[in-house]
Structure formats: C-alpha cells, structure tokens
Amino acid sequence: VSIALIDKIVGSVFIAIGSIVCGYYTLWAIILPFFPQDSKIQSYFLPRKYAVILPLLTLILGVSAIFGYLYISGQQQAKKKEKST
C-alpha cells in the first residue's frame, strides 16, 4: 500500500469526521431551538448551554496548545543559539 493512498484515506476520514461534527453542531445550535422541548429529537443532543461551552473550551485548548508549541520551540531555538555561541 503506497503512502499516497494512506494519505488519501486518512484525509477522507478527517473530512468525514469534520462533516459529521459540523452537521451535528449545526442541528444542535441552529435548528434544534425551533423544535419543542418535549420533542424526541431533543434527547439526541446535550443541553443547549453546552453548544457555547464546548466550542469555547476547544478554542481555549487549541490556542493554548499553539502558544505552548511556540514557547517550547522558542526555548529550543535559544538553546541551539546558546550552544553555537
């Protein structure tokens, strides 16, 4: 099995997961409020307050990971520069 084929499969899986998550969130945050509270479809989703909390936590975690990576790579660059001097 070639690496290009594996890359295509992995990419397709990520696109499928992203599409499912996007569709689920769209239903949950945009369309679900128009359904009555006692509707059966409401049981498939978390309470609406999590429609704000979960993306916010994901954003905070993602931004923290980016800044953490930048901090660590900056420290490594400084150590390399210090050794070469």
MOPAC internal coordinates of N, CA, C and O (Angstrom, degrees):
PM7 1SCF
backbone

  N    0.0000 0     0.00 0     0.00 0    0    0    0
  C    1.4512 1     0.00 0     0.00 0    1    0    0
  C    1.5299 1   107.68 1     0.00 0    2    1    0
  O    1.2310 1   120.97 1   -51.30 1    3    2    1
  N    1.3205 1   115.74 1   128.70 1    3    2    1
  C    1.4643 1   119.37 1  -176.43 1    5    3    2
  C    1.5321 1   111.13 1   -80.48 1    6    5    3
  O    1.2310 1   121.56 1   -21.52 1    7    6    5
  N    1.3026 1   114.62 1   158.48 1    7    6    5
  C    1.4618 1   121.04 1   179.51 1    9    7    6
  C    1.5232 1   110.44 1   -65.24 1   10    9    7
  O    1.2310 1   120.49 1   144.27 1   11   10    9
  N    1.3314 1   116.66 1   -35.73 1   11   10    9
  C    1.4657 1   119.76 1   179.63 1   13   11   10
  C    1.5243 1   110.92 1   -62.79 1   14   13   11
  O    1.2310 1   120.35 1   141.60 1   15   14   13
  N    1.3278 1   116.93 1   -38.40 1   15   14   13
  C    1.4662 1   120.14 1   178.63 1   17   15   14
  C    1.5283 1   110.95 1   -67.77 1   18   17   15
  O    1.2310 1   120.65 1   138.57 1   19   18   17
  N    1.3197 1   116.36 1   -41.43 1   19   18   17
  C    1.4674 1   120.24 1   177.54 1   21   19   18
  C    1.5281 1   110.15 1   -62.55 1   22   21   19
  O    1.2310 1   120.31 1   138.18 1   23   22   21
  N    1.3435 1   117.01 1   -41.82 1   23   22   21
  C    1.4626 1   120.62 1   177.72 1   25   23   22
  C    1.5252 1   111.20 1   -60.79 1   26   25   23
  O    1.2310 1   120.42 1   139.00 1   27   26   25
  N    1.3218 1   116.81 1   -41.00 1   27   26   25
  C    1.4638 1   120.23 1   178.98 1   29   27   26
  C    1.5271 1   111.31 1   -65.49 1   30   29   27
  O    1.2310 1   120.58 1   139.69 1   31   30   29
  N    1.3199 1   116.50 1   -40.31 1   31   30   29
  C    1.4681 1   120.27 1   179.88 1   33   31   30
  C    1.5255 1   110.07 1   -66.24 1   34   33   31
  O    1.2310 1   120.36 1   133.40 1   35   34   33
  N    1.3326 1   116.91 1   -46.60 1   35   34   33
  C    1.4620 1   120.84 1   179.51 1   37   35   34
  C    1.5278 1   110.13 1   -62.08 1   38   37   35
  O    1.2310 1   120.02 1   136.62 1   39   38   37
  N    1.3164 1   117.56 1   -43.38 1   39   38   37
  C    1.4606 1   121.63 1   177.73 1   41   39   38
  C    1.5173 1   112.00 1   -61.55 1   42   41   39
  O    1.2310 1   120.52 1   138.24 1   43   42   41
  N    1.3201 1   116.60 1   -41.76 1   43   42   41
  C    1.4656 1   120.33 1   178.35 1   45   43   42
  C    1.5209 1   111.88 1   -64.84 1   46   45   43
  O    1.2310 1   120.50 1   141.09 1   47   46   45
  N    1.3293 1   116.65 1   -38.91 1   47   46   45
  C    1.4694 1   120.17 1   177.70 1   49   47   46
  C    1.5239 1   110.24 1   -64.25 1   50   49   47
  O    1.2310 1   120.13 1   135.97 1   51   50   49
  N    1.3376 1   117.37 1   -44.03 1   51   50   49
  C    1.4643 1   120.13 1   178.74 1   53   51   50
  C    1.5222 1   111.73 1   -63.65 1   54   53   51
  O    1.2310 1   120.01 1   140.18 1   55   54   53
  N    1.3187 1   117.58 1   -39.82 1   55   54   53
  C    1.4644 1   120.86 1   177.71 1   57   55   54
  C    1.5153 1   110.36 1   -65.07 1   58   57   55
  O    1.2310 1   119.86 1   139.01 1   59   58   57
  N    1.3251 1   117.88 1   -40.99 1   59   58   57
  C    1.4616 1   121.17 1   178.58 1   61   59   58
  C    1.5271 1   110.82 1   -64.31 1   62   61   59
  O    1.2310 1   120.13 1   134.94 1   63   62   61
  N    1.3244 1   117.36 1   -45.06 1   63   62   61
  C    1.4716 1   120.92 1   178.79 1   65   63   62
  C    1.5283 1   110.19 1   -62.56 1   66   65   63
  O    1.2310 1   120.21 1   135.54 1   67   66   65
  N    1.3061 1   117.20 1   -44.46 1   67   66   65
  C    1.4640 1   120.96 1   178.85 1   69   67   66
  C    1.5194 1   112.17 1   -62.47 1   70   69   67
  O    1.2310 1   120.46 1   140.62 1   71   70   69
  N    1.3187 1   116.73 1   -39.38 1   71   70   69
  C    1.4650 1   120.64 1   178.74 1   73   71   70
  C    1.5234 1   111.21 1   -66.58 1   74   73   71
  O    1.2310 1   120.41 1   139.07 1   75   74   73
  N    1.3178 1   116.82 1   -40.93 1   75   74   73
  C    1.4644 1   120.95 1   178.78 1   77   75   74
  C    1.5262 1   110.49 1   -64.88 1   78   77   75
  O    1.2310 1   120.44 1   133.75 1   79   78   77
  N    1.3295 1   116.76 1   -46.25 1   79   78   77
  C    1.4649 1   120.59 1   179.74 1   81   79   78
  C    1.5280 1   110.71 1   -62.79 1   82   81   79
  O    1.2310 1   120.15 1   136.91 1   83   82   81
  N    1.3125 1   117.32 1   -43.09 1   83   82   81
  C    1.4579 1   121.27 1   179.71 1   85   83   82
  C    1.5303 1   110.75 1   -63.85 1   86   85   83
  O    1.2310 1   120.15 1   136.20 1   87   86   85
  N    1.3204 1   117.32 1   -43.80 1   87   86   85
  C    1.4632 1   121.05 1   178.17 1   89   87   86
  C    1.5131 1   112.05 1   -63.86 1   90   89   87
  O    1.2310 1   120.40 1   136.34 1   91   90   89
  N    1.3213 1   116.84 1   -43.66 1   91   90   89
  C    1.4586 1   121.45 1   178.88 1   93   91   90
  C    1.5272 1   110.40 1   -61.88 1   94   93   91
  O    1.2310 1   120.29 1   134.03 1   95   94   93
  N    1.3274 1   117.05 1   -45.97 1   95   94   93
  C    1.4601 1   120.31 1  -178.64 1   97   95   94
  C    1.5304 1   110.91 1   -66.50 1   98   97   95
  O    1.2310 1   120.16 1   141.61 1   99   98   97
  N    1.3262 1   117.30 1   -38.39 1   99   98   97
  C    1.4615 1   120.28 1   177.62 1  101   99   98
  C    1.5198 1   110.93 1   -61.41 1  102  101   99
  O    1.2310 1   120.71 1   134.50 1  103  102  101
  N    1.3222 1   116.24 1   -45.50 1  103  102  101
  C    1.4679 1   119.46 1   176.94 1  105  103  102
  C    1.5239 1   110.61 1   -61.78 1  106  105  103
  O    1.2310 1   120.51 1   135.39 1  107  106  105
  N    1.3125 1   116.63 1   -44.61 1  107  106  105
  C    1.4564 1   123.00 1  -174.58 1  109  107  106
  C    1.5246 1   112.11 1   -66.34 1  110  109  107
  O    1.2310 1   120.19 1   131.99 1  111  110  109
  N    1.3302 1   117.23 1   -48.01 1  111  110  109
  C    1.4598 1   120.76 1  -171.49 1  113  111  110
  C    1.5211 1   114.06 1   -91.45 1  114  113  111
  O    1.2310 1   119.68 1   152.74 1  115  114  113
  N    1.3247 1   118.21 1   -27.26 1  115  114  113
  C    1.4629 1   120.22 1  -173.27 1  117  115  114
  C    1.5220 1   112.76 1  -108.61 1  118  117  115
  O    1.2310 1   119.95 1   135.49 1  119  118  117
  N    1.3189 1   117.71 1   -44.51 1  119  118  117
  C    1.4580 1   120.80 1  -173.18 1  121  119  118
  C    1.5259 1   112.35 1   -91.81 1  122  121  119
  O    1.2310 1   119.92 1   142.65 1  123  122  121
  N    1.3208 1   117.76 1   -37.35 1  123  122  121
  C    1.4640 1   121.76 1  -175.80 1  125  123  122
  C    1.5336 1   114.71 1   -58.71 1  126  125  123
  O    1.2310 1   118.72 1   145.01 1  127  126  125
  N    1.3310 1   120.04 1   -34.99 1  127  126  125
  C    1.4685 1   118.50 1   178.78 1  129  127  126
  C    1.5341 1   114.17 1   -60.17 1  130  129  127
  O    1.2310 1   119.61 1   161.67 1  131  130  129
  N    1.3169 1   118.35 1   -18.33 1  131  130  129
  C    1.4551 1   121.16 1   179.52 1  133  131  130
  C    1.5341 1   112.81 1   -84.47 1  134  133  131
  O    1.2310 1   120.41 1   172.18 1  135  134  133
  N    1.3265 1   116.82 1    -7.82 1  135  134  133
  C    1.4648 1   121.13 1   177.34 1  137  135  134
  C    1.5270 1   109.33 1   -91.28 1  138  137  135
  O    1.2310 1   120.03 1   -32.17 1  139  138  137
  N    1.3228 1   117.55 1   147.83 1  139  138  137
  C    1.4706 1   119.06 1   177.25 1  141  139  138
  C    1.5338 1   111.27 1   -64.97 1  142  141  139
  O    1.2310 1   120.62 1   -26.56 1  143  142  141
  N    1.3335 1   116.41 1   153.44 1  143  142  141
  C    1.4669 1   121.81 1  -177.68 1  145  143  142
  C    1.5194 1   112.68 1   -62.03 1  146  145  143
  O    1.2310 1   119.52 1   150.66 1  147  146  145
  N    1.3128 1   118.53 1   -29.34 1  147  146  145
  C    1.4641 1   120.79 1  -178.02 1  149  147  146
  C    1.5297 1   112.68 1   -90.67 1  150  149  147
  O    1.2310 1   120.26 1  -170.84 1  151  150  149
  N    1.3332 1   117.10 1     9.16 1  151  150  149
  C    1.4545 1   121.13 1   179.36 1  153  151  150
  C    1.5274 1   110.29 1   -69.60 1  154  153  151
  O    1.2310 1   120.32 1   -34.13 1  155  154  153
  N    1.3410 1   117.00 1   145.87 1  155  154  153
  C    1.4677 1   121.36 1  -179.55 1  157  155  154
  C    1.5276 1   111.50 1   -63.67 1  158  157  155
  O    1.2310 1   120.06 1   148.82 1  159  158  157
  N    1.3118 1   117.49 1   -31.18 1  159  158  157
  C    1.4654 1   120.76 1  -178.50 1  161  159  158
  C    1.5338 1   111.40 1   -64.58 1  162  161  159
  O    1.2310 1   119.94 1   153.71 1  163  162  161
  N    1.3301 1   117.72 1   -26.29 1  163  162  161
  C    1.4617 1   121.11 1   179.45 1  165  163  162
  C    1.5312 1   111.89 1   -62.41 1  166  165  163
  O    1.2310 1   120.00 1   154.01 1  167  166  165
  N    1.3175 1   117.60 1   -25.99 1  167  166  165
  C    1.4667 1   120.81 1  -178.18 1  169  167  166
  C    1.5287 1   113.21 1   -72.57 1  170  169  167
  O    1.2310 1   119.86 1   166.24 1  171  170  169
  N    1.3270 1   117.87 1   -13.76 1  171  170  169
  C    1.4625 1   121.28 1  -179.46 1  173  171  170
  C    1.5279 1   113.01 1   -87.78 1  174  173  171
  O    1.2310 1   120.34 1   177.21 1  175  174  173
  N    1.3212 1   116.96 1    -2.79 1  175  174  173
  C    1.4569 1   120.87 1  -174.98 1  177  175  174
  C    1.5218 1   110.51 1  -126.33 1  178  177  175
  O    1.2310 1   121.04 1   -26.59 1  179  178  177
  N    1.3297 1   115.61 1   153.41 1  179  178  177
  C    1.4552 1   121.55 1   173.66 1  181  179  178
  C    1.5332 1   108.90 1   -69.84 1  182  181  179
  O    1.2310 1   120.01 1   -14.59 1  183  182  181
  N    1.3345 1   117.58 1   165.41 1  183  182  181
  C    1.4715 1   119.29 1   174.27 1  185  183  182
  C    1.5245 1   111.32 1   -57.31 1  186  185  183
  O    1.2310 1   120.42 1   -27.92 1  187  186  185
  N    1.3229 1   116.80 1   152.08 1  187  186  185
  C    1.4638 1   121.93 1  -172.80 1  189  187  186
  C    1.5212 1   113.83 1   -63.13 1  190  189  187
  O    1.2310 1   119.70 1   154.08 1  191  190  189
  N    1.3290 1   118.18 1   -25.92 1  191  190  189
  C    1.4689 1   118.69 1  -179.50 1  193  191  190
  C    1.5228 1   111.28 1   -61.05 1  194  193  191
  O    1.2310 1   120.24 1   151.40 1  195  194  193
  N    1.3198 1   117.14 1   -28.60 1  195  194  193
  C    1.4661 1   120.50 1   178.56 1  197  195  194
  C    1.5276 1   112.42 1   -73.79 1  198  197  195
  O    1.2310 1   120.06 1   164.64 1  199  198  197
  N    1.3210 1   117.50 1   -15.36 1  199  198  197
  C    1.4651 1   120.53 1   176.86 1  201  199  198
  C    1.5215 1   110.62 1   -67.63 1  202  201  199
  O    1.2310 1   120.26 1   160.00 1  203  202  201
  N    1.3103 1   117.10 1   -20.00 1  203  202  201
  C    1.4662 1   121.71 1   175.62 1  205  203  202
  C    1.5246 1   110.44 1  -100.39 1  206  205  203
  O    1.2310 1   120.40 1   138.42 1  207  206  205
  N    1.3215 1   116.84 1   -41.58 1  207  206  205
  C    1.4591 1   121.42 1  -174.34 1  209  207  206
  C    1.5332 1   111.82 1   -66.71 1  210  209  207
  O    1.2310 1   119.64 1   133.49 1  211  210  209
  N    1.3199 1   118.29 1   -46.51 1  211  210  209
  C    1.4753 1   120.52 1  -176.11 1  213  211  210
  C    1.5349 1   113.01 1   -64.35 1  214  213  211
  O    1.2310 1   118.79 1   133.54 1  215  214  213
  N    1.3410 1   119.90 1   -46.46 1  215  214  213
  C    1.4723 1   117.55 1   176.05 1  217  215  214
  C    1.5268 1   112.90 1   -63.88 1  218  217  215
  O    1.2310 1   120.26 1   145.92 1  219  218  217
  N    1.3393 1   117.11 1   -34.08 1  219  218  217
  C    1.4568 1   119.90 1   177.91 1  221  219  218
  C    1.5264 1   110.88 1   -64.76 1  222  221  219
  O    1.2310 1   120.29 1   134.83 1  223  222  221
  N    1.3179 1   117.06 1   -45.17 1  223  222  221
  C    1.4613 1   120.41 1   177.51 1  225  223  222
  C    1.5278 1   111.67 1   -63.33 1  226  225  223
  O    1.2310 1   120.71 1   140.59 1  227  226  225
  N    1.3271 1   116.25 1   -39.41 1  227  226  225
  C    1.4655 1   120.56 1   177.50 1  229  227  226
  C    1.5229 1   110.64 1   -62.84 1  230  229  227
  O    1.2310 1   120.52 1   138.21 1  231  230  229
  N    1.3281 1   116.61 1   -41.79 1  231  230  229
  C    1.4583 1   120.61 1   178.01 1  233  231  230
  C    1.5226 1   111.34 1   -63.62 1  234  233  231
  O    1.2310 1   120.61 1   134.32 1  235  234  233
  N    1.3203 1   116.44 1   -45.68 1  235  234  233
  C    1.4674 1   120.29 1   179.48 1  237  235  234
  C    1.5265 1   110.70 1   -61.78 1  238  237  235
  O    1.2310 1   120.49 1   135.56 1  239  238  237
  N    1.3180 1   116.68 1   -44.44 1  239  238  237
  C    1.4663 1   120.60 1   178.85 1  241  239  238
  C    1.5348 1   111.31 1   -63.25 1  242  241  239
  O    1.2310 1   120.17 1   137.04 1  243  242  241
  N    1.3187 1   117.28 1   -42.96 1  243  242  241
  C    1.4640 1   121.04 1   179.80 1  245  243  242
  C    1.5166 1   112.51 1   -64.38 1  246  245  243
  O    1.2310 1   120.40 1   133.70 1  247  246  245
  N    1.3402 1   116.84 1   -46.30 1  247  246  245
  C    1.4620 1   120.52 1   179.22 1  249  247  246
  C    1.5375 1   110.16 1   -64.67 1  250  249  247
  O    1.2310 1   120.44 1   140.85 1  251  250  249
  N    1.3282 1   116.76 1   -39.15 1  251  250  249
  C    1.4734 1   120.09 1   177.47 1  253  251  250
  C    1.5294 1   111.05 1   -63.18 1  254  253  251
  O    1.2310 1   120.43 1   139.34 1  255  254  253
  N    1.3246 1   116.78 1   -40.66 1  255  254  253
  C    1.4644 1   120.25 1   178.62 1  257  255  254
  C    1.5282 1   110.90 1   -64.57 1  258  257  255
  O    1.2310 1   120.10 1   139.88 1  259  258  257
  N    1.3302 1   117.41 1   -40.12 1  259  258  257
  C    1.4614 1   120.77 1   179.45 1  261  259  258
  C    1.5284 1   110.34 1   -64.50 1  262  261  259
  O    1.2310 1   120.53 1   132.09 1  263  262  261
  N    1.3442 1   116.58 1   -47.91 1  263  262  261
  C    1.4703 1   119.19 1   179.86 1  265  263  262
  C    1.5244 1   111.38 1   -66.85 1  266  265  263
  O    1.2310 1   119.95 1   145.00 1  267  266  265
  N    1.3169 1   117.70 1   -35.00 1  267  266  265
  C    1.4625 1   120.43 1   176.14 1  269  267  266
  C    1.5171 1   111.23 1   -63.25 1  270  269  267
  O    1.2310 1   120.57 1   136.66 1  271  270  269
  N    1.3224 1   116.52 1   -43.34 1  271  270  269
  C    1.4612 1   120.75 1   177.74 1  273  271  270
  C    1.5298 1   110.63 1   -62.24 1  274  273  271
  O    1.2310 1   120.63 1   135.54 1  275  274  273
  N    1.3382 1   116.41 1   -44.46 1  275  274  273
  C    1.4636 1   119.70 1   179.98 1  277  275  274
  C    1.5274 1   110.99 1   -63.74 1  278  277  275
  O    1.2310 1   120.21 1   141.13 1  279  278  277
  N    1.3295 1   117.20 1   -38.87 1  279  278  277
  C    1.4563 1   120.99 1   178.71 1  281  279  278
  C    1.5293 1   111.09 1   -64.37 1  282  281  279
  O    1.2310 1   120.71 1   132.52 1  283  282  281
  N    1.3286 1   116.24 1   -47.48 1  283  282  281
  C    1.4679 1   120.62 1  -178.86 1  285  283  282
  C    1.5245 1   110.94 1   -64.53 1  286  285  283
  O    1.2310 1   120.23 1   136.71 1  287  286  285
  N    1.3301 1   117.17 1   -43.29 1  287  286  285
  C    1.4645 1   118.68 1  -179.91 1  289  287  286
  C    1.5241 1   110.73 1   -67.79 1  290  289  287
  O    1.2310 1   119.73 1   146.76 1  291  290  289
  N    1.3279 1   118.13 1   -33.24 1  291  290  289
  C    1.4640 1   120.56 1   175.56 1  293  291  290
  C    1.5131 1   111.64 1   -65.72 1  294  293  291
  O    1.2310 1   120.46 1   140.79 1  295  294  293
  N    1.3396 1   116.73 1   -39.21 1  295  294  293
  C    1.4608 1   120.68 1   177.09 1  297  295  294
  C    1.5240 1   110.77 1   -64.37 1  298  297  295
  O    1.2310 1   120.39 1   139.59 1  299  298  297
  N    1.3154 1   116.86 1   -40.41 1  299  298  297
  C    1.4631 1   120.33 1   179.32 1  301  299  298
  C    1.5237 1   110.89 1   -66.57 1  302  301  299
  O    1.2310 1   120.32 1   140.93 1  303  302  301
  N    1.3337 1   116.99 1   -39.07 1  303  302  301
  C    1.4643 1   120.32 1   177.29 1  305  303  302
  C    1.5279 1   110.37 1   -62.95 1  306  305  303
  O    1.2310 1   120.71 1   138.86 1  307  306  305
  N    1.3366 1   116.25 1   -41.14 1  307  306  305
  C    1.4671 1   120.03 1   179.96 1  309  307  306
  C    1.5285 1   110.95 1   -64.63 1  310  309  307
  O    1.2310 1   120.30 1   140.51 1  311  310  309
  N    1.3432 1   117.04 1   -39.49 1  311  310  309
  C    1.4628 1   120.04 1   178.54 1  313  311  310
  C    1.5229 1   111.19 1   -65.57 1  314  313  311
  O    1.2310 1   120.47 1   139.51 1  315  314  313
  N    1.3446 1   116.70 1   -40.49 1  315  314  313
  C    1.4636 1   119.77 1   177.79 1  317  315  314
  C    1.5198 1   111.02 1   -63.94 1  318  317  315
  O    1.2310 1   121.14 1   138.32 1  319  318  317
  N    1.3218 1   115.42 1   -41.68 1  319  318  317
  C    1.4772 1   119.74 1   179.93 1  321  319  318
  C    1.5243 1   110.01 1   -65.79 1  322  321  319
  O    1.2310 1   120.51 1   140.57 1  323  322  321
  N    1.3238 1   116.62 1   -39.43 1  323  322  321
  C    1.4618 1   122.09 1   179.96 1  325  323  322
  C    1.5330 1   110.76 1   -64.83 1  326  325  323
  O    1.2310 1   120.08 1   139.57 1  327  326  325
  N    1.3334 1   117.45 1   -40.43 1  327  326  325
  C    1.4638 1   121.15 1   179.33 1  329  327  326
  C    1.5219 1   111.55 1   -67.09 1  330  329  327
  O    1.2310 1   120.33 1   141.58 1  331  330  329
  N    1.3357 1   116.98 1   -38.42 1  331  330  329
  C    1.4587 1   119.67 1  -176.17 1  333  331  330
  C    1.5223 1   112.17 1   -75.51 1  334  333  331
  O    1.2310 1   119.54 1   163.90 1  335  334  333
  N    1.2981 1   118.48 1   -16.10 1  335  334  333
  C    1.4665 1   121.51 1  -179.11 1  337  335  334
  C    1.4950 1   112.88 1   -87.22 1  338  337  335
  O    1.2310 1   120.10 1   180.00 1  339  338  337

